[in-house]
Amino acid sequence: MSQARLMDGTSLARRILEETGKRAAGLTERTGTAPCLATVLVGEDPASVTYVRMKQNRCRKTGITSRHVSLPAATTTEELVGTLEALSADPGVHGILLQHPMGEHIGERAAFEAIAPGKDVDGVTFASFATMSFGLPGFVSCTPGGIMRLLDEYGVDPAGKRAVVVGRSAILGKPAGMLLLARDATVTYCHSRTRDLSEAVREADIVVAAVGRPRLIRGQDVKPGAVVIDAGYNPGNIGDVDFDSAVERASLITPVPGGVGPMTIATLLEQTVDAAARQLGAAGV
């Protein structure tokens, strides 16, 4: 069998951002207000600092205003909630991104729920999960949303296919499964307590690896011709899939980096412009 075709997230994300930039410019011209994304970072985790800076640069290039709020590592849940509620009430802010992780002492769910649903452009609130699950208008979790766009770009229709999602986080694994289910896939969730993970993966037409364990998914467990989406990112640019062996069996596979990652940021900025358009009364832009 020939090697899998690579799913180029970098190229697709670039096209999405170009279109998003045009929409942002049109919105700014029509309303006199540029879309604004507020990023909130607790502490100074090096990876998070780098990631936020990258998002700010992408905002600038796309015509989106970026407002950054940096909080000390000792910030309490109550203080963080207050900051997010203030941003939610600020008409000059159209989208809010709370960078995670935030520290074990912070109640993550309480913080997420302090974000107004209309500004939840990262798709992390209960409200966003509900709209994703029921197929209603709203914001999708950015990485799962980016995964669905990649599947569409490469002509993969999930309907009737067996999809295995390895990982059950609230902002990646769970919503990815719900979005696939909404597209008529038969979805199985696997996780750290799953027995015979290899057996489950062997049945999958679509594999989404999102568990944060390097090279957990081995090529020998990939069904020949399966579509493999690696949403994991581990130190050293290593994904959750053993790429070298999986590429020999899959039909399509995402590289790490250059696959899912760029799509996450593109989805975030696209949804920021969507949010701004709704709040500024220019939803058609």
C-alpha positions in Angstrom: 0.0 0.0 0.0 1.3 3.5 -0.8 2.0 6.1 1.8 -0.8 8.2 3.2 -1.5 11.6 1.7 -0.7 14.4 4.2 -3.6 16.7 5.3 -2.0 20.1 5.0 -3.5 22.2 7.8 -1.0 25.0 7.2 -2.2 25.7 3.7 -5.9 25.4 4.5 -5.5 27.7 7.6 -3.8 30.3 5.4 -6.8 30.4 3.1 -9.2 30.7 6.0 -7.2 33.5 7.5 -7.0 35.3 4.2 -10.8 35.2 3.9 -11.2 36.1 7.6 -8.9 39.1 7.0 -11.1 40.3 4.2 -14.2 40.0 6.4 -12.5 41.8 9.2 -11.6 44.7 6.9 -15.1 44.9 5.6 -16.5 44.9 9.1 -14.2 47.6 10.2 -15.0 49.7 7.2 -18.7 49.2 7.6 -19.0 49.8 11.4 -15.9 51.8 12.2 -14.9 49.2 14.7 -12.3 46.4 14.3 -13.0 43.0 15.7 -11.2 42.6 19.1 -10.0 39.4 20.8 -9.0 39.5 24.4 -6.4 37.0 25.5 -6.1 36.1 29.2 -3.0 34.4 30.6 -2.4 33.3 34.2 1.2 32.9 35.1 4.2 32.7 32.7 4.2 29.1 31.4 6.7 29.4 28.5 4.6 27.3 26.1 1.5 29.4 26.9 3.4 32.7 26.6 4.6 31.6 23.1 1.2 30.4 22.1 -0.5 33.6 23.1 2.1 35.7 21.4 1.6 33.7 18.2 -2.1 34.3 18.4 -1.6 38.0 18.8 0.7 38.1 15.8 -2.0 36.3 13.7 -4.6 38.8 14.9 -2.5 41.7 13.8 -2.0 40.2 10.3 -5.7 39.4 10.0 -6.9 42.9 11.0 -8.1 41.9 14.4 -7.3 44.0 17.5 -5.7 42.0 20.3 -6.0 43.0 23.9 -3.8 41.0 26.3 -4.5 40.6 30.0 -1.6 39.0 31.9 -2.3 37.9 35.5 0.2 36.6 38.1 0.4 32.9 38.8 -1.0 33.4 42.3 -4.3 34.8 40.9 -7.3 33.2 42.6 -10.3 31.7 40.9 -12.4 34.6 42.1 -10.0 37.2 40.7 -9.9 35.4 37.4 -13.6 35.1 37.2 -13.9 38.9 37.9 -11.5 39.6 35.1 -13.4 37.5 32.6 -16.8 38.9 33.7 -15.4 42.4 33.1 -14.2 41.5 29.6 -17.6 39.8 28.9 -19.3 43.1 29.8 -17.0 45.3 27.8 -18.6 46.2 24.5 -15.1 46.9 23.0 -14.2 43.2 23.3 -15.9 40.7 20.9 -14.1 37.5 21.7 -12.3 36.1 24.8 -9.6 33.4 24.9 -8.6 32.1 28.3 -5.3 30.3 27.8 -5.0 27.0 29.5 -3.6 25.4 31.6 -4.1 28.0 34.4 -2.7 26.3 37.5 -4.1 23.5 39.6 -5.4 26.0 42.3 -7.8 27.6 39.8 -11.3 26.2 39.2 -11.1 25.8 35.4 -14.8 25.3 34.9 -15.8 28.3 37.0 -13.4 30.4 34.9 -14.7 29.1 31.6 -18.3 29.8 32.7 -17.4 33.4 33.4 -17.0 33.9 29.7 -20.2 35.2 28.1 -21.5 32.6 25.5 -21.6 35.3 22.8 -17.9 35.9 23.3 -16.8 32.3 23.8 -14.9 32.1 20.5 -12.7 29.3 21.8 -15.8 27.1 22.4 -15.1 26.2 26.1 -18.4 27.0 27.9 -21.3 24.7 28.7 -23.4 26.7 26.3 -21.0 26.1 23.4 -20.8 22.4 24.1 -24.6 22.3 24.1 -24.9 24.1 20.7 -22.2 21.8 19.3 -24.0 18.7 20.6 -27.4 19.8 19.3 -26.2 21.2 16.0 -27.4 24.7 16.8 -25.8 28.0 15.9 -22.9 28.9 18.2 -19.2 28.5 18.6 -17.3 25.3 18.2 -14.3 24.3 20.2 -11.5 25.4 18.0 -9.4 22.3 17.6 -12.4 20.0 16.9 -13.9 22.6 14.6 -10.6 22.7 12.7 -10.5 19.0 12.5 -14.0 19.0 10.8 -12.8 21.6 8.3 -9.8 19.4 7.4 -12.1 16.4 6.9 -14.2 18.5 4.6 -11.2 19.9 2.7 -10.0 16.3 1.9 -13.4 15.0 0.9 -13.9 12.8 4.0 -17.6 12.4 4.7 -18.0 10.9 8.3 -21.5 9.7 7.6 -21.8 5.9 8.3 -18.1 5.6 9.2 -16.7 4.3 12.5 -14.9 7.1 14.3 -12.7 6.4 17.3 -11.8 9.5 19.5 -8.9 8.7 21.8 -9.2 11.3 24.6 -12.1 12.8 26.5 -11.1 16.3 27.5 -13.9 18.9 27.6 -12.5 21.1 24.9 -11.0 18.5 22.5 -12.0 14.8 22.8 -15.6 15.2 23.9 -16.6 18.0 21.4 -14.7 16.2 18.6 -16.9 13.2 19.1 -20.1 15.2 19.2 -19.2 17.0 16.0 -18.5 13.7 14.3 -21.8 12.3 15.7 -23.6 15.3 14.3 -22.3 14.3 10.9 -23.6 10.8 11.2 -20.5 9.0 12.2 -20.7 6.1 14.6 -18.5 7.3 17.5 -16.5 5.4 20.1 -14.7 7.3 22.8 -11.5 5.8 24.2 -9.3 7.0 27.1 -6.7 6.0 29.7 -9.0 3.4 31.2 -10.0 1.8 27.9 -9.3 -1.9 27.7 -7.9 -3.2 24.4 -7.3 0.3 22.9 -5.5 -1.3 20.0 -8.6 -3.4 19.1 -10.9 -0.4 19.1 -8.5 1.6 16.9 -8.3 -1.3 14.4 -12.1 -0.9 13.8 -11.9 2.8 13.0 -12.3 4.4 9.6 -11.5 7.8 11.3 -9.1 8.0 14.2 -8.8 11.2 16.3 -5.8 11.0 18.7 -6.2 13.6 21.4 -4.9 12.2 24.6 -1.5 13.8 25.1 0.6 10.7 25.1 3.4 10.6 22.6 3.2 7.9 19.8 0.3 6.1 21.7 -1.3 5.1 18.4 0.9 2.7 16.5 0.8 2.1 12.8 0.1 -1.7 13.3 -3.2 -0.7 15.0 -4.4 1.6 12.1 -6.9 0.0 9.8 -5.6 0.1 6.2 -7.0 3.1 4.5 -8.2 4.8 7.7 -8.0 8.6 8.1 -5.8 9.5 11.0 -6.1 12.9 12.8 -3.3 13.6 15.3 -4.5 16.3 17.6 -1.8 15.6 20.2 1.2 17.8 20.8 4.1 16.6 23.0 7.6 18.0 23.6 9.8 17.7 20.6 7.0 18.2 18.0 5.8 14.6 18.7 2.2 13.8 18.2 0.0 11.1 19.8 0.4 8.9 16.7 3.6 7.1 15.7 3.7 8.9 12.3 6.4 6.9 10.6 4.5 3.6 11.0 0.9 5.0 10.6 1.7 6.8 7.4 2.3 3.3 5.8 -1.3 2.2 6.5 -3.5 5.3 6.6 -5.0 6.9 3.5 -4.9 10.4 5.0 -2.9 11.6 8.0 -2.1 14.9 9.7 1.5 15.8 10.3 2.8 17.2 13.6 3.4 20.1 13.3 1.5 21.5 10.4 -1.7 19.6 10.6 -4.3 20.3 13.3 -2.4 23.2 15.0 -2.7 25.9 12.4 -6.4 25.0 12.0 -7.0 25.7 15.7 -5.8 29.3 15.4 -7.6 29.9 12.1 -10.9 28.7 13.6 -10.4 31.0 16.7 -9.9 34.1 14.5 -12.7 33.2 12.1 -15.1 32.8 15.1 -13.8 36.2 16.5 -14.9 37.9 13.4 -18.2 36.0 13.5 -18.7 37.2 17.1 -17.8 40.8 16.3 -20.2 40.8 13.3 -23.1 39.7 15.5 -22.4 42.1 18.3 -22.0 45.0 15.9 -25.2 44.2 14.0 -23.5 43.3 10.8 -23.9 39.5 10.8 -23.9 39.4 7.0 -20.3 40.6 6.8 
